[in-house]
Amino acid sequence: MSRTKPGRRLVHETWGDHAALLARHEGGRDGSVGLVTPQVIDVATPNDPLVLESGERVPHVAVAFETYGELDASGRNAVLVCHALTGSAHAAGRHDAHDVPGWWDPLIGPGKAIDTRRSFVVCSNVLGGCYGTTGPTSLDAQSGHPYGPDFPRFTIRDMVTVQRRLQDALGVRSWRAVIGGSMGGMQALEWALMHPDAVKGIVAIAIGARHSAWAIGLNEVARRAIMADPAWQGGRYPLERQPEDGLGLARAIAMLSYRSYDSLEAKFGRERRPADADALSSSFEIASYLSYQGVKLVRRFDANTYIGLTRAMDEHDIAAGRGRLDEVLGRVRATALVMGIPSDVLYPEVEQRRLVEALPSARYERLVSPHGHDGFLIEYPQLAAHLRRFLTDLEG
């Protein structure tokens, strides 16, 4: 079981009967971790507020997280898995028999690449998220209303600070590895620099040392799409009536950058769907797909959260305030595995290769995929082989 320090509040949501509990600890016969429960813990209180990189204080921070496997007596067999922009703490297993598995379920579990028989695996929703961790949708105790656009600006480093507090609360002495793709990779890089004594290895997938003008520009267009929606109301919309059209359009913009020319051409080409009576509607399947992806995100995500997280990504620059980039990377003591995707148009492979050239102890591996940036959520066999080898080497 995970352990918490005295004085921290650990809340377990209703989960089910003893059979479900057994499934969580023993794992499924198919290599799954079985049924899991989301957990929430306070890592900042009015007596111990979170001080952001900007200097602002957040008096209360709750963190939603999941754990898989058991923490050993040394407290050093832990692996932190960090999610991407619209991800959550639900990385593996199922919440109930009918739930979809976690977003990296093929990689996490007994006997899998991130082996829960050997590692205590933690995945938490980031600061500023909308899946249980304090963010724009959380209640501001001072106003009695959700923070909305008044939630303080935060950074990737602030996310790591919150994760560090969670680490302490769980009794983890150090991480065997911190692993993440995209925004999760940003967190992994920051862990190596902010807490070098707490991290033995990092895995950074499909990310660079700093956000490029290209990536910032795409995020800016997506944010403008949200803010152009009349329902935006300066970010002070009721949670049940958020700017759906704008958020859906932002998602469509992002989806085009997450995939590649070859991937979309192979999947859709010039395929059409049945004619629509609306003369302004597109008849192409790619348009229908983008609309569908927007609807899906609107049902599960929040517009203010999207804006806050993309701004944090745009601020990503591991050299900021630390010195020249190559010198900063040269100070990283953790062993690194860096993975890039040749078809990634959002974070081109050259960005990962530059990381490897400057990091003192790093190995580069390619994820060969036609699917662009989303390859790190698709190419499970390749990911499994690289992660298994890297984690095994770290144990040696």
N, C-alpha and C positions, 0 to 999 in steps of 0.2 A: 504493500500500500504506500501511496505517497505520504510524506510527512510534512507537517507544517510547524513553524515555530509558535510558541505560546503567544497569545495576544492577537494572532491573525484570525480573521473570520473565514472559515471554509464552508461553503454552502453546496450541498449535494442536491441536485434536482431529483424529483421522483423518478425512479428508474425501473422498477419492476420487481419480480420475485427472486427467490434465491437462485433459481436456475439461470437467470440473466446475470446475476453476480458471479456465478461460477464460470459462465461463458467469458466474462470480462477477464478473469484472472488466468484461465487455462487456455483461452483462445479456441477458435473453431478448428475443426478437423481439416479444413481446406487451407490452413495457414492464416486465417483471419484472426484478428484480436478479439473477434466476437462482438457482443453488445457492450457499448461504452456509454458513459454518462458525461455530459458537460459539467464542469465544475466552475465555481466563481470564488475568487478570493480577493479581499481588500489588500492592496499593497501601498495605499496612501490614505491617510486620515487627516482631519484638521490639525491633529497634534504632530503629524509627520507628513506634511504635504509633499507632492511631487513638484520639484523645481525644474521647469523646462529650460532648454538651452537658451531661450529668449529672456529668462529671468522671471517669467510669469509663474505663478503658483496654482496648482490644481489641488484643492483641499481634499478631494476624495477620488480615488481611482480603484475601480474594481476590474479584475482581469478574468476573462473567460478562458478556460483551457481544458485540454484533455491530456491524459497520460496513458501510456501503454507499457506493460512490463513492470519490473520491480527495481527500485533503487537499491543497490547493494550497500553493504556496511561501510564501504569506503566513501560512498557518495560521489564516485567518479566514473560511473558507467552510464552517465546520462547523455542523451543526444537531443538537441533542440532543433526542431523542424520549423522553419519560418515560412509563412504563406505569402502569396502575391497580392496584388491590389484588391481584388474583390473576394479573396479567399477568407477562410475562417479557421477556427481551432479544430474543426472536424476533419482531421487528416486521415484517419483510418477507422475501420470497424463500422458498426451501424448503431444508431440510437434506438431503433426497434426493428422488429423482423421485416418491416415493410419499407424501411428507410433506405435511401441510396447509400452506398459505402462512401467513406471519406475520400477526399480528393487525391490522396496518394496511397490509397489502400493497397494497390498491387505491390508497393514497395515496403510497407510497414507491417510486421507481424512475425509470429514464430516461424523461423526458417527462411524468412524473406531477406531482402538486401539489408534493410535496417531491422535487424533480428531482435525481437522483443524477448527472446530467451536470454539474451546477453546484454541488452541495453534497456535502460529506462528512458522512454521516448516521451518528450513533452512538445506539445504544439499549443500556442496561445494566440488568441485574437489580439491584434496590435492595438496600441493606444490610438484613439481616434476612430476605431472600427465601429461597426453597428451590429456585431454578433455577440454582445454581452460585455465587451470591454468598454470602459468609459470613453465617450466620444460625443459628437454633436447631437445624437438622439437621446443622450442621457439627461436625467433631470438635474438642473442647476438648483442646488438647495437654496441659494440666495433669492432667486426669482420665483421658484416653484414651477418653472416651465423648462422644457428641453433647451439645452444650450443653443442649438441651431447654429447660425453663423457667428455667435459670440464665443464658441468654443475656441480656446487659445490656439494660435498657430503652433504647430509641433513639427518635429523633424524625425528622421530615421534614428538619430542618436537618442532622442527622447523615447522612441519605441524600445530601444535597447536598454535604456535606464529602467523602464518598467519591467522588462524581461529579467533584468538583474535582480530586481526586488522579488519577482516571482521565484527565481532560482534560490534565493536565500530562504524564502518561506517554505519551499519544498525540501530543504535540507540538501540540495545539490552543492557539492563542494567545487566541482568543476565540470565542464562539458567535454566529453570525449570528442564531440563534433557539433558544430552549428551548421545547419544545412538549409539552403534556400535557393529558389529560382526567382528571377525578376526582382520585385521589391523584397522578396525574401533573401535574395543574394546580397542586396544592399545591407540588410541587417547582419548577415554573416560577416561581411567585410568590416563593418563597424565594431562587431564584437571583438574581432582580432586586434583592433587598435585601442578600443576603450578599456578592455579588460583582458590584457594579454596573458595574465596568470590564470585565467579562468577557462581558457579555451586551448585544447590540444590541436584540433584540426578544424578547418572550415571547408565547406563546399559552396562555391558561388557559381550559379548556373545562369547563362544568358543575361549577363549584366556587365557593366563596365565600372570604372573607378569614379565616374561622375556622369551626370545626365547630360546628354548631348543637346545641341540646339534643335536637332530633329525631333528628339523625344519630348523636349519642353514644348516645342511648337504644336505637336499633336495633342498634348495635354491641354494647352491653352485653347485650342479650337474646341475641344470637348467641353471645357468649362464654359466657354462662351455659348455653346449650344444649350447648356443647362440654364444659364442666366438669361438667355433670350426667350425662354418659355414664360408666358404671362403668369403661370402658376408659381413661378420662382418667388415672387414677392420679397425680393431682397434676402432670400434665404429664410424668411419667417413664415413659411407655409405650414399648415397643420400637417402632422406626420401622416395622416390618412389621406391627404390630398397633395402629395408632392408633385413637382414638375415632371410628369411622366414622359411627355413628348421630348423634353430637353434631355432627360437622363437616358431615354431610349436612343436618341440620336448620338449622344456621347458614347454610348456603348457600341453603336454601329461604326463610328469612327475608329474606336479602339480595335474592334474586331478585324478591320481591314489591315491594321498594323500588326496584329497578332499572327496572321496567316501570311502566306506568300502567293505570288502570281501562280506558280505551278499548282499549289494546293487548291486554290479557288477555281482555277481553270479546270483541273481534273474533276472536282466535285460538282461544278455547276456549268462551266462552259457558257453556252448561250441557251441553255434549257429554259423553257417557258412554262408557266403554270396556266391554268384555264383563264380565259379572258375575264377581266373585271369590268363591271358596268361603269366604274369610275374612270373617266378618260384620263385623269391625272395620275392614276396608279400605274406603277411599273408592272409589266407582265413577266419579268425575268425572275428566275428562281433565286438568284443571288440577292435580289431586293427583298424577297419574302424571307430569306434566311436572316438578313440583317435586322428586319423588323421583328422577327421571332426572338432573336437574341436580345434585342432591346426590351421586349415585353418581359422576358425571363428575368432580366436584371432588375427591372422596376419592381417586380413582385418581391424581391429579396434584399434590395439594397436601398440606400438613402442618398439623396443628391448632395446634401451638405457634407456627408462622409466622403463621397467621391471627390468632391472639390478639395477637402482637407488632405486626403491621402495623396492625390496627384500633386498637390503643392509640395508636400513633404518629399515626394520622389524627385520633383524638379530641383529641390535644394540639395539633393544627394551629390556630395563631392567629398570624398574621404580626405582630401588634402586641405579642405577649408579650415583655416585657423591653425594648421599643423606644420605647414612648410611646403616645399616643392614636392610635386606628386611622386616622383621616383624615389626621393628620400623617404617620404612617408611610407610608401609601400615597402621599401627596404627595411623598415623597422618591424615589420610583421614577423612574429616568431612562430606563429602557428603553421603547421603543415597545411598546404592548400591543394585542393582539387578544383580546377576551373574547367567548366564545360561550356562550349559554344555550339551554335547551330548554324551551319553554313547558309541556310535559307532564311535566317532571321533578319528582317528588314528594320526592326525596331531597335535592336541592340546588335549591330553587325559583329561578325566573328572577330574583326580586327580589335574590338574593344576587349574581348577576353584574352586575346593573344598579348596585348599590351600589359594586362595584369600579370600574366605568367612571366613575361620578360623582366618585370620589376620585382616580383615577390621572391624572397630568398629561397624558399622551399616550396615549389609549386609544380604540379603536373597538369598538362592540358589534355583534354579528351574531347573529341567531336561527337555530337549527337547527330548522326546522319539522318536527316528527315526532310521531306518536302513541305512540312507543315509550318515552317517559320517559327516564330517565337513560342507558339503553343506546343512545340515539340517536347518541352520538358514536362508537359502534362499528358503526353501521348506515347512517347517512345520508351515504354516501361522496360522492355528487355535490355535495351542498351543502358538505361539508367541503372538498372539493377546490377548489371555486371560491373560497372564502374564504381558504384557506391559500395558494393560488397567488398571489392578488392581494397578500396581506400580504407574502409572501416576496419577490415582485418589487419591491414598494415599498421593502423594506429594502435591496435591492441598489442602488437608485437613488441 
